[in-house]
Amino acid sequence: MPSPSQLAQLHAAVTARRETLIGFLRELCAIPSMESQIGPVGERVAAEMRALGFADVRFDVMGNILGRMGHGPTVIVYDSHLDTVGIGDPNAWQWDPFEGKIEDGVLYARGACDEKGSTPGMIYGIALGVELGLIDPDRFTMYYFGNMEEWCDGIAPNSFVEVDPKIRPDFVVIGEPTCMQVYRGHKGRLELKITARGKSAHAASNHLGDNAIYKLLPIIQAISTLEPELGDHPFLGHGKITVSDMHVKTPSLNAVPDEATIFIDRRMTFGETKAMVVAQLEALIPAEQRDSIVIEELFYDEPSYTGFVFPVDKYFPAWAIEEEHPLVQAGLHAREAIGLPAAPAGKWNFSTNGIYWAGKAGIPSIGFGPGDEVTAHTTNDSVSLDEVVQATAFYALLPALL
């Protein structure tokens, strides 16, 4: 544990940079980065890292931004995604979603919570940790990795490890909002679609057709009551399933649709497998209709804004590391060292890049970030500025406790 004088130095250094951290965050939120278009906000992040003395500051082939401090054998990645969801109906906002507003110590803006709120603290935390001797550059290699995540969880870290820069870290800290708790896992997800094919006919002679929508109605109803049969886990919780979208193909508004597709978001807990999930859905299809109704797993192969394509299945495994793991314990001790009350590690309700770091690659990962995930993707997207500042001390201190 760092000495009391080191902790006092850290507190003073972070406090002295309060307005800098807040100003930096407001600049990040003011730069739109929807639809994974993170180029401009990545440039702003790159400028800040260069000013602080980061090395190897650059965009990767996908268009994510990264920078490094230190050259030691233990590699730690601080991961925050810089893209956001859209703003939806502009009239639903009571303030400009990019300019935002500060009220009662809270910044309200698109991306303030999900997830630009952790970026200033991560970048300044690394820089201050090195400056104050809390992060030994001969022991650690620290990366800040600002990436795109909203449209396909885990695709950016997957590319980080396997394509560019081809670095497999020893530990990862994910900056998604955690209410300043240490999180150590979350449920996984499988995205699927069920397509029914029918026969078109004029609506005036609908008895000659086979309505594809009607074929899906019993399946939709069955899905709506399926959750009690899904898996459960004492830490990760119960599986979830939602019909999240529907597409219909029809020759006209005066015709019987000959194709209909529903899209399914299936949250998977420990003990559930892809095969189990598919089998549960197949059981909902009447035997006499299995030649005209098919289930398919979704696949992501959309190019990034740089034109880079990294094709992946839209399967995101559940993950958790043990409370006793050294990374979790370091996080819990770091929380207490910066003045937060003792608390056990928790979990996210939504999914994060942890589905690749820990779920697929098996790299020990934790989450820690300012903000409450319940405001994510809403017109109340917001973060406590005190938390933004205090999180900086956590990020600076964590490596010293490993």
C-alpha positions in Angstrom: 0.0 0.0 0.0 1.4 3.5 -0.8 2.3 5.6 2.1 0.0 8.2 3.6 2.2 10.9 2.2 1.9 9.4 -1.3 -1.9 9.2 -1.0 -2.0 12.8 0.2 0.1 13.8 -2.8 -2.2 12.0 -5.1 -5.3 13.6 -3.6 -3.7 17.0 -3.9 -2.7 16.4 -7.5 -6.1 15.2 -8.6 -7.9 18.0 -6.8 -5.6 20.6 -8.5 -6.7 19.2 -11.9 -10.4 19.2 -11.2 -11.3 21.9 -13.6 -9.0 20.5 -16.3 -10.7 17.1 -16.0 -14.2 18.6 -16.1 -13.3 20.8 -19.1 -11.7 17.8 -20.9 -14.9 15.7 -20.4 -17.1 18.5 -21.6 -15.0 18.8 -24.7 -15.4 15.1 -25.3 -19.1 15.2 -24.9 -19.4 18.2 -27.2 -17.9 16.1 -30.1 -20.6 13.8 -31.6 -19.4 10.2 -31.9 -22.5 8.3 -32.9 -22.7 5.4 -35.2 -19.1 4.4 -34.2 -17.7 7.6 -35.8 -15.0 8.2 -33.2 -12.4 9.9 -35.5 -12.9 13.5 -34.3 -13.2 12.6 -30.6 -10.3 10.3 -30.9 -8.2 13.2 -32.3 -9.1 15.2 -29.2 -8.1 12.3 -26.9 -4.8 11.9 -28.8 -3.9 15.6 -28.4 -4.4 15.2 -24.6 -2.3 12.1 -24.4 0.5 13.7 -26.4 0.4 16.8 -24.1 0.8 14.5 -21.1 3.7 12.6 -22.5 2.1 9.4 -23.7 4.2 7.4 -26.3 3.0 5.6 -29.4 -0.2 7.7 -29.6 -2.0 6.6 -32.7 -5.2 5.2 -34.3 -5.3 1.5 -34.9 -6.5 0.0 -38.2 -10.1 -0.1 -37.0 -10.0 3.5 -36.0 -9.7 3.2 -32.2 -7.2 5.5 -30.4 -4.4 4.2 -28.1 -1.5 5.6 -26.2 1.2 4.1 -23.9 3.2 5.0 -20.8 5.8 2.7 -19.4 7.7 -0.3 -20.8 7.5 -2.9 -18.1 6.7 -6.6 -18.4 3.2 -6.3 -16.8 0.7 -4.9 -19.4 -2.5 -3.2 -18.2 -5.1 -1.7 -20.5 -7.6 0.9 -19.4 -10.5 0.5 -21.8 -13.2 3.1 -22.4 -15.5 3.3 -25.5 -15.7 6.8 -27.1 -18.8 6.1 -29.3 -22.3 6.7 -28.1 -25.8 5.9 -29.2 -27.7 8.5 -31.1 -29.8 11.2 -29.5 -33.2 9.9 -30.7 -35.8 12.6 -30.9 -34.1 16.0 -30.4 -37.3 17.4 -28.9 -37.1 14.9 -26.1 -34.0 16.6 -24.7 -34.4 19.6 -22.3 -30.9 20.8 -23.1 -28.5 20.5 -26.0 -27.3 16.9 -25.8 -23.7 17.8 -26.8 -23.3 21.1 -25.1 -25.0 19.6 -22.1 -25.5 21.3 -18.7 -24.0 21.1 -15.2 -26.5 21.2 -12.4 -25.9 20.3 -8.8 -22.5 18.9 -9.6 -23.8 16.6 -12.3 -22.9 16.8 -16.0 -25.9 16.0 -18.3 -24.8 15.3 -21.9 -24.8 12.4 -24.4 -22.0 10.1 -23.5 -21.4 11.6 -20.0 -22.3 8.3 -18.4 -21.9 5.9 -21.3 -19.0 6.1 -21.5 -16.9 9.2 -22.0 -17.0 9.9 -18.2 -14.2 7.5 -17.4 -11.8 8.8 -20.2 -10.4 11.9 -18.5 -9.7 9.9 -15.3 -8.1 7.0 -17.1 -5.7 9.2 -19.1 -4.8 11.6 -16.3 -4.7 8.7 -13.8 -2.0 6.9 -15.9 0.0 10.2 -16.2 -0.3 11.1 -12.6 0.5 7.6 -11.4 3.8 7.7 -13.4 4.5 11.2 -12.3 4.0 10.5 -8.6 5.9 7.1 -8.6 2.7 5.1 -8.1 3.1 3.4 -11.5 6.6 2.1 -12.0 7.4 2.4 -15.8 10.0 -0.3 -15.4 7.3 -2.7 -14.0 4.2 -1.7 -16.0 3.2 -0.9 -19.6 0.0 1.1 -19.3 -2.3 1.6 -22.3 -5.3 3.8 -22.7 -7.6 2.3 -25.3 -10.4 4.5 -26.5 -12.6 2.4 -28.8 -16.0 1.8 -30.5 -18.3 -0.6 -28.7 -21.9 0.3 -29.0 -22.8 -1.7 -32.1 -20.8 -4.9 -31.4 -19.4 -5.6 -27.9 -15.9 -6.8 -27.8 -15.0 -6.3 -31.4 -12.4 -3.5 -30.6 -10.4 -5.4 -28.0 -10.6 -8.5 -30.2 -8.9 -6.5 -32.9 -6.5 -5.0 -30.3 -5.2 -8.5 -29.3 -5.4 -10.3 -32.7 -4.8 -7.6 -35.4 -3.4 -4.3 -34.2 -1.4 -3.7 -32.1 -1.4 -7.5 -31.3 -0.9 -7.0 -27.6 -2.4 -9.4 -25.1 -2.6 -7.5 -21.7 -2.2 -9.1 -18.4 -5.0 -7.1 -16.8 -7.8 -4.9 -18.1 -9.9 -2.2 -16.4 -13.2 -1.3 -18.1 -14.5 2.2 -17.6 -18.2 1.5 -18.1 -20.3 3.1 -15.3 -20.2 1.2 -12.0 -21.4 3.8 -9.5 -17.8 3.8 -8.3 -18.0 0.1 -7.4 -15.6 -2.6 -8.5 -17.4 -4.9 -10.9 -16.2 -8.4 -11.8 -18.5 -9.8 -14.4 -21.8 -9.7 -16.2 -24.2 -11.9 -18.2 -23.4 -12.8 -21.8 -25.6 -12.3 -24.9 -26.6 -14.1 -28.1 -28.3 -12.3 -30.9 -30.5 -14.3 -33.2 -33.3 -13.9 -35.7 -36.3 -16.1 -36.6 -37.6 -15.9 -40.1 -40.9 -17.2 -41.3 -41.7 -17.5 -45.0 -45.2 -17.6 -46.3 -47.0 -17.0 -49.6 -48.1 -13.6 -50.9 -51.5 -12.9 -52.2 -53.7 -9.8 -52.7 -55.2 -8.7 -49.4 -58.7 -8.9 -51.0 -58.0 -12.6 -51.6 -56.0 -13.2 -48.4 -57.3 -16.8 -48.2 -55.0 -17.6 -51.1 -51.9 -16.5 -49.2 -49.9 -17.7 -46.2 -49.3 -14.7 -43.9 -45.7 -14.9 -42.6 -46.5 -12.5 -39.7 -49.2 -14.8 -38.4 -46.7 -17.7 -38.3 -44.6 -15.8 -35.9 -47.3 -14.6 -33.5 -47.5 -17.9 -31.4 -43.6 -17.9 -31.2 -43.6 -14.2 -30.0 -46.2 -15.1 -27.4 -44.2 -18.1 -26.2 -41.0 -16.1 -26.0 -42.8 -13.5 -23.8 -43.5 -16.2 -21.2 -40.2 -18.1 -21.5 -38.1 -16.4 -18.9 -39.1 -18.6 -15.9 -37.5 -21.6 -17.7 -34.2 -19.8 -18.3 -31.0 -20.5 -16.3 -30.1 -18.8 -13.1 -26.8 -18.1 -11.2 -26.2 -16.9 -7.7 -23.9 -14.0 -8.9 -24.8 -13.3 -12.5 -28.5 -13.7 -12.0 -31.3 -15.0 -14.3 -31.3 -15.3 -18.0 -33.3 -12.9 -20.1 -34.9 -12.9 -23.5 -36.5 -10.1 -25.5 -37.9 -9.7 -29.0 -36.2 -6.5 -29.9 -37.2 -5.8 -33.6 -39.3 -7.1 -36.4 -38.9 -6.7 -40.2 -41.5 -7.6 -42.8 -41.3 -8.1 -46.5 -44.5 -7.6 -48.5 -45.2 -6.7 -52.1 -47.4 -3.8 -50.9 -49.6 -2.6 -48.1 -52.5 -4.3 -49.9 -50.8 -7.8 -49.9 -50.2 -10.7 -47.6 -46.6 -10.6 -46.4 -44.5 -13.5 -47.6 -41.6 -13.0 -45.1 -41.3 -11.8 -41.5 -38.3 -11.8 -39.2 -38.1 -11.1 -35.5 -34.8 -10.3 -33.8 -34.0 -11.7 -30.4 -31.7 -10.4 -27.6 -31.0 -13.4 -25.3 -29.0 -12.6 -22.1 -27.2 -15.7 -21.0 -26.1 -16.6 -17.5 -23.5 -19.2 -16.5 -24.5 -22.7 -17.3 -26.3 -21.7 -20.5 -24.8 -22.5 -23.9 -25.5 -21.4 -27.5 -26.8 -24.9 -28.2 -29.2 -24.7 -25.3 -30.5 -21.3 -26.3 -31.1 -22.4 -29.9 -32.8 -25.6 -28.8 -35.2 -23.6 -26.5 -36.3 -21.5 -29.4 -36.5 -24.4 -31.9 -38.9 -26.1 -29.4 -41.3 -23.2 -29.9 -41.7 -23.8 -33.6 -44.5 -26.2 -34.5 -43.2 -29.4 -36.1 -45.3 -28.9 -39.2 -43.8 -25.4 -39.8 -40.1 -26.2 -39.4 -39.6 -26.2 -43.1 -40.8 -22.5 -43.4 -39.4 -21.1 -40.1 -35.7 -20.9 -39.5 -33.5 -19.7 -36.6 -30.1 -18.0 -37.4 -27.4 -16.6 -35.2 -26.5 -13.0 -36.2 -23.1 -12.1 -37.7 -21.4 -8.7 -37.6 -19.3 -7.7 -40.6 -20.0 -4.0 -40.9 -16.9 -1.9 -41.9 -15.7 0.6 -39.3 -15.4 4.3 -40.3 -11.8 3.5 -41.6 -13.2 0.8 -43.8 -11.7 -2.0 -41.7 -13.9 -5.2 -41.4 -13.5 -7.6 -38.6 -16.2 -10.3 -38.9 -17.5 -11.9 -35.7 -20.4 -13.9 -34.5 -22.8 -11.9 -32.3 -22.2 -14.2 -29.4 -20.9 -12.6 -26.3 -20.1 -15.1 -23.4 -20.9 -14.5 -19.8 -17.9 -13.9 -17.5 -16.9 -13.3 -14.0 -13.7 -13.5 -12.0 -13.6 -14.5 -8.3 -13.8 -12.0 -5.5 -10.5 -13.3 -4.3 -8.6 -12.6 -7.5 -5.7 -10.2 -7.1 -7.1 -7.7 -9.6 -10.4 -7.6 -7.8 -8.7 -7.2 -4.4 -6.5 -4.5 -5.8 -9.5 -2.7 -7.0 -11.3 -3.0 -3.7 -8.3 -1.8 -1.7 -7.9 1.1 -4.2 -11.5 2.2 -3.6 -10.9 2.3 0.2 -7.6 4.1 -0.3 -9.2 7.0 -2.1 -11.9 7.3 0.6 -14.8 5.2 -0.6 -16.5 2.8 1.9 -15.7 -0.9 1.8 -18.1 -2.8 -0.4 -18.0 -6.2 -2.2 -17.5 -6.4 -5.9 -20.6 -6.2 -8.1 -21.7 -6.8 -11.7 -23.2 -4.9 -14.6 -26.7 -5.6 -15.8 -25.7 -4.8 -19.4 -22.7 -6.1 -21.4 -19.4 -4.5 -22.0 -16.1 -5.2 -23.8 -15.5 -7.7 -21.0 -17.2 -10.3 -23.1 -14.0 -10.4 -25.2 -11.3 -9.5 -22.6 -12.5 -11.9 -20.0 -15.2 -13.9 -21.7 -13.4 -15.0 -24.9 -9.7 -14.2 -24.2 -9.7 -15.2 -20.5 -7.8 -12.0 -19.5 -8.5 -10.9 -15.9 -10.7 -7.8 -16.0 -12.6 -5.6 -13.7 -14.9 -2.6 -14.2 -14.7 0.7 -12.4 -16.2 4.0 -13.6 -18.1 7.0 -12.6 -21.9 7.2 -13.3 -24.9 4.9 -13.0 -25.8 2.7 -15.9 -29.5 3.4 -15.4 -28.9 6.8 -17.1 -27.1 5.2 -20.1 -28.8 5.6 -23.5 -31.4 8.0 -22.0 -32.0 11.7 -22.2 -30.7 11.9 -18.6 -27.3 10.5 -19.6 -25.2 12.0 -16.8 -22.3 11.7 -14.4 -21.3 13.1 -11.1 -18.3 15.4 -11.5 -17.0 14.5 -8.1 -17.0 10.9 -9.2 -15.1 11.8 -12.5 -12.4 13.5 -10.4 -12.2 10.8 -7.7 -12.0 8.0 -10.3 -8.8 9.6 -11.5 -7.2 8.8 -8.2 -8.4 5.2 -8.5 -6.9 4.7 -11.9 -3.6 6.2 -10.7 -3.4 4.0 -7.6 -4.6 0.6 -8.9 -1.3 -0.7 -10.4 0.6 0.0 -7.2 -1.8 -2.4 -5.3 -1.3 -5.4 -7.7 
